Amino acid sequence: MSEEGIEKFVRPDLKSFGGYAASKAPETLKGKVSVSVEEIIKLDANENPYGCSPKVKKAISDYTGIHVYPDSGQQELRRCLQDYTGVPMEHIVASAGSDQLIDLLMRLFVSKGDEVINCIPTFAMFQFFINLAEGTTVNVQRDENFMVDVEALKKAITPRTKLILLATPNNPTGTIMPKKDILEVLDIGLPTLVDEAYFEFTGETMAPLVGRYKNLMVLRTFSKWAGLAGLRIGYGMFPVEIANYLLRIKEPYCVNVIAQLAAIESVKDKDYLMEKVKIISSERDNLFGLLKQTGWLKPFPSKANFILCAVLKGRARDVQQKLEEMGILVRYFDTPLLKDSLRISVGKPEENKLLVQALNKIGEAL
């Protein structure tokens, strides 16, 4: 074999593929930060700091069927999601995280060179899967308040446009796209994906319109509100024809038995979980005020479980590194549209207090 070896068989377009910068696992920082692994405050991945429902933990501990494959048709899970969403189960498909459904939709709609409208800055995994599908990204820049410019979006459409991607609340900005704007986009007639990963924090949804609009697709996840990020369980609501395609092209057992069980038990205990959502939302608003008081951070209003901040003094990367050394993990951005920005997930009150204390200490040295 030549010096290039097996790599010569790799798809040329993937040789320069950058991948995705995932959040850090606390255990990888052992001995590198000033606190123990158990004391690390993880505010970098928009996770639920309260974890899952106690009923989920009990159901998992009692479960004895892990030697049997899950139901590939997801019948019980989809019936449960039907009750939770009010959308008939024939419109619903579950997956290993909503990311997997984004991947499947790219495979379904996008061929090499086809165009996908992406409203930036937004969820980084959109670009990730466009690249994997060899699609062409058409970026439509959001306005100064991170709202989607619908007129600019319309002008960006060409005969090669196959898919429009929208996120509300948007990640990493936390902004909501008004329903009237989404309806205006839907009226264009192109397949339109509305990612509602943070729906439970807003209560605003397009789900009831899935049966009315033949081009509307809505995604949700159990990672945020239900504390199941580690189990990778999401779902989407689609026109029946698209749901049937997705059920055929998905991996047969893409949602494992524990994830299905946990999702069902979460829905059964939604009142408990929604109380935690209320607490997180209240803490978010409190944290917003404290961040604003620093004088060197500019937090942007958010309707999700995180806050985006512009760093007005110093560099975001330096602030992120100093926080990490103190055992507090946050996300930083240094892209043209998010120059020197931090995204901070909302933690428990005591975690948010320690975060603000650390930021104030950093601010004194700036």
C-alpha positions in Angstrom: 0.0 0.0 0.0 1.3 3.5 -0.8 2.5 5.9 1.9 -0.9 7.6 1.9 -2.3 4.2 3.1 -6.0 3.7 3.8 -6.6 7.4 4.0 -6.6 7.6 0.2 -10.0 5.8 0.2 -11.6 8.5 2.5 -14.1 10.8 0.8 -12.2 13.9 -0.3 -14.8 16.3 1.1 -14.3 14.8 4.6 -10.6 15.1 4.7 -10.9 18.8 5.8 -14.1 18.2 7.8 -13.8 20.1 11.1 -16.2 18.2 13.3 -18.1 19.6 16.2 -16.6 21.1 19.4 -18.5 19.3 22.1 -18.7 20.2 25.7 -16.0 19.0 28.1 -16.5 16.1 30.4 -15.5 17.1 34.0 -13.5 13.9 34.5 -11.1 14.9 31.7 -10.1 17.9 33.8 -9.0 15.9 36.8 -5.8 17.5 38.2 -6.0 20.4 35.8 -8.3 22.7 37.8 -8.3 24.1 41.3 -11.2 21.9 42.5 -12.1 18.2 42.6 -14.0 16.7 39.7 -17.1 16.4 41.9 -17.0 20.2 42.6 -16.8 21.2 38.9 -19.7 23.4 37.9 -20.8 22.4 34.4 -22.5 25.3 32.6 -21.3 24.7 29.0 -23.9 22.4 27.4 -27.4 23.6 28.3 -28.0 20.6 30.5 -30.6 20.4 33.2 -28.7 20.8 36.5 -31.5 19.0 38.4 -31.3 15.8 36.4 -34.1 13.5 35.5 -37.3 12.6 37.3 -37.0 10.3 40.3 -39.5 8.0 38.6 -37.1 7.6 35.7 -34.3 6.5 38.1 -36.6 3.9 39.7 -37.9 2.6 36.4 -34.4 2.2 35.1 -33.2 0.4 38.2 -36.2 -2.0 38.0 -36.0 -2.7 34.3 -35.1 -6.2 33.3 -35.4 -6.2 29.5 -32.1 -4.9 28.3 -31.3 -8.2 26.6 -34.2 -7.6 24.2 -34.1 -5.2 21.2 -36.3 -2.2 21.4 -39.5 -1.8 19.3 -38.2 -0.3 16.1 -41.6 1.0 15.3 -41.6 2.9 18.6 -45.3 2.2 19.1 -45.6 2.8 22.9 -43.3 5.7 22.8 -45.1 7.4 19.9 -48.5 6.9 21.6 -47.0 8.5 24.7 -45.7 11.4 22.7 -49.1 11.7 21.0 -50.7 12.3 24.4 -48.0 14.8 25.4 -47.9 16.8 22.2 -51.5 16.5 21.0 -50.2 15.5 17.6 -51.4 12.1 16.2 -48.7 9.4 16.5 -48.6 8.8 12.7 -46.8 12.2 12.5 -44.2 11.4 15.2 -40.8 9.8 14.9 -38.3 9.4 17.8 -34.6 9.3 17.5 -31.2 9.1 19.3 -31.4 12.8 20.1 -33.0 15.3 17.8 -29.6 15.6 16.1 -30.2 12.3 14.4 -33.4 13.5 12.9 -31.5 16.6 11.4 -29.1 14.1 9.9 -31.9 12.0 8.4 -33.7 15.0 7.0 -30.5 16.1 5.3 -30.2 12.6 3.7 -33.9 12.7 2.7 -34.0 16.2 1.1 -30.4 17.2 0.2 -28.2 15.9 -2.6 -24.7 17.1 -3.4 -24.9 20.8 -4.2 -28.5 21.4 -3.1 -29.0 24.5 -1.0 -30.1 24.8 2.6 -31.1 28.1 4.2 -29.4 28.6 7.5 -30.1 31.7 9.7 -26.9 32.5 11.5 -25.8 32.6 14.2 -27.6 29.5 15.1 -27.3 25.8 16.2 -23.9 24.6 15.0 -25.2 21.1 14.2 -27.2 22.5 11.3 -24.0 23.3 9.5 -22.4 20.1 10.6 -25.0 18.0 8.9 -25.3 20.2 5.8 -21.6 19.5 5.3 -21.9 15.8 5.8 -24.7 15.7 3.2 -22.5 17.7 0.8 -25.1 20.4 0.6 -24.5 24.1 0.0 -25.2 26.4 2.9 -26.9 29.7 2.1 -26.4 31.8 5.2 -28.9 34.5 6.1 -27.6 36.7 8.8 -29.9 37.6 11.7 -30.4 41.2 12.6 -28.7 43.0 15.5 -31.2 41.5 17.9 -30.6 38.0 16.5 -34.0 37.9 14.9 -34.5 36.2 11.5 -34.7 38.6 8.6 -37.6 37.0 6.7 -37.3 39.3 3.7 -33.6 38.5 3.4 -34.4 34.8 3.7 -36.9 35.0 0.9 -34.3 36.8 -1.3 -31.8 34.0 -0.6 -34.1 31.3 -2.1 -33.1 29.8 -5.5 -34.4 26.9 -7.6 -31.8 24.7 -5.8 -33.1 25.5 -2.3 -34.4 22.2 -0.7 -34.7 23.0 3.0 -35.0 26.0 5.4 -33.7 25.7 9.0 -35.1 27.7 11.9 -34.5 27.4 15.6 -36.8 28.9 18.3 -35.6 29.7 20.9 -32.4 30.0 18.9 -29.2 28.5 20.2 -26.9 30.2 21.2 -28.8 33.5 21.3 -32.0 32.4 23.2 -34.2 34.5 20.9 -37.7 33.4 19.9 -38.9 33.7 16.3 -42.4 35.1 16.3 -45.1 32.8 15.0 -46.2 35.2 12.3 -42.7 35.2 10.9 -42.6 31.4 10.9 -45.9 31.3 9.1 -44.6 33.7 6.5 -41.7 31.3 5.9 -44.0 28.3 5.7 -46.1 30.1 3.1 -43.1 30.0 0.8 -43.8 26.2 0.4 -40.4 24.8 0.9 -39.6 22.1 3.5 -39.1 24.0 6.7 -37.6 22.6 9.9 -38.4 24.3 13.2 -36.2 23.2 16.0 -38.0 23.6 19.4 -35.4 22.0 21.6 -36.3 24.5 24.4 -40.0 24.4 23.9 -40.8 23.6 27.5 -39.1 26.9 28.6 -41.4 29.0 26.4 -44.6 27.0 25.8 -44.6 28.4 22.3 -44.9 25.8 19.6 -45.8 25.2 16.0 -46.7 21.6 16.6 -50.5 22.0 16.3 -50.0 23.1 12.7 -48.0 20.1 11.6 -51.1 18.5 10.1 -52.2 21.7 8.3 -48.9 22.7 6.7 -47.5 19.9 4.5 -44.0 21.5 4.6 -43.7 22.0 8.4 -41.4 19.8 10.5 -40.9 20.3 14.3 -38.1 18.9 16.4 -38.0 18.5 20.2 -35.7 16.8 22.7 -35.7 15.3 26.2 -32.2 16.6 26.9 -33.1 20.0 28.3 -36.4 20.0 30.2 -36.4 16.3 31.2 -32.7 15.9 32.1 -32.0 13.0 29.7 -29.1 14.4 27.8 -26.9 11.4 28.5 -29.5 9.0 27.1 -29.9 10.8 23.7 -33.6 10.8 23.1 -35.4 13.3 20.8 -38.4 13.3 18.5 -40.0 15.2 15.7 -43.4 15.9 14.3 -43.8 15.7 10.5 -46.2 15.5 7.6 -47.3 11.8 7.6 -45.5 11.2 4.3 -42.2 12.5 5.7 -42.7 10.6 9.0 -43.1 7.4 6.9 -39.9 8.0 5.0 -38.0 8.7 8.2 -39.3 5.5 9.8 -38.0 3.6 6.8 -34.6 5.2 6.6 -33.7 5.5 10.3 -31.6 2.9 12.0 -34.0 0.2 13.1 -33.2 0.4 16.8 -32.0 4.0 17.0 -33.7 4.6 20.4 -32.5 2.1 23.0 -34.9 0.5 25.5 -33.6 2.6 28.4 -34.0 5.9 26.5 -37.6 4.9 25.5 -38.4 3.9 29.1 -37.0 7.2 30.4 -38.9 9.3 27.9 -42.2 7.6 28.8 -41.6 8.0 32.5 -40.7 11.6 32.0 -43.9 12.4 30.3 -45.8 10.6 33.1 -44.0 12.9 35.6 -44.1 16.1 33.6 -45.6 18.1 36.5 -42.5 17.4 38.6 -40.2 18.3 35.7 -42.0 21.4 34.7 -41.6 22.7 38.3 -37.9 22.4 37.7 -38.2 24.2 34.4 -39.9 27.1 36.3 -37.1 27.2 38.8 -34.5 27.3 36.0 -36.4 30.0 34.2 -36.6 32.1 37.4 -32.9 31.6 38.0 -32.2 32.6 34.4 -33.9 35.9 34.9 -32.0 36.5 38.1 -28.7 35.5 36.6 -29.4 37.9 33.7 -29.6 40.8 36.1 -26.4 39.8 37.9 -24.5 39.5 34.7 -25.6 42.9 33.6 -24.4 44.4 36.8 -20.8 43.3 36.1 -20.4 46.2 33.7 -18.1 44.3 31.4 -20.6 41.7 30.2 -23.5 42.4 28.0 -26.1 39.6 28.4 -28.8 39.1 25.8 -32.4 38.4 26.8 -33.1 34.6 26.6 -36.1 32.4 26.6 -34.1 29.2 26.9 -32.0 27.7 29.8 -28.9 29.7 28.9 -27.7 33.2 28.4 -25.4 34.6 25.7 -23.1 37.4 26.8 -20.9 39.7 24.8 -17.5 40.3 26.5 -17.0 44.0 26.5 -13.6 44.0 28.1 -11.0 41.4 27.5 -11.3 38.2 25.4 -14.0 35.6 25.8 -11.5 32.8 25.4 -9.4 34.1 28.2 -12.5 34.5 30.5 -13.5 30.9 29.6 -10.1 29.6 30.5 -9.9 31.5 33.8 -13.3 30.2 34.8 -12.3 26.7 33.8 -9.2 26.9 36.1 -11.6 27.8 38.9 -13.7 24.7 38.0 -16.5 26.4 36.2 -17.2 25.4 32.6 -18.9 27.7 30.1 -18.9 27.9 26.3 -17.1 30.7 24.4 -17.5 31.8 20.8 -15.1 33.7 18.6 -16.8 33.6 15.2 -17.4 36.8 13.1 -21.0 37.1 14.3 -20.3 36.1 17.9 -17.0 37.8 18.4 -15.9 37.4 22.1 -19.1 35.9 23.4 -19.8 33.5 26.2 -22.8 31.2 26.5 -23.6 30.3 30.1 -26.1 27.5 31.0 -28.3 28.3 34.0 -27.3 26.2 37.0 -28.7 25.8 40.5 -28.8 28.9 42.6 -25.6 28.0 44.5 -23.8 27.3 41.2 -24.9 30.6 39.7 -23.8 32.4 42.8 -20.3 30.9 42.5 -20.2 31.8 38.8 -21.0 35.4 39.5 -18.4 35.6 42.3 -15.8 34.2 39.9 -16.8 36.6 37.1 -16.5 39.5 39.5 -13.1 38.4 40.5 -12.0 38.1 36.9 -13.6 41.5 36.2 -11.5 43.2 38.9 -8.3 42.2 37.1 -9.5 43.5 33.7 
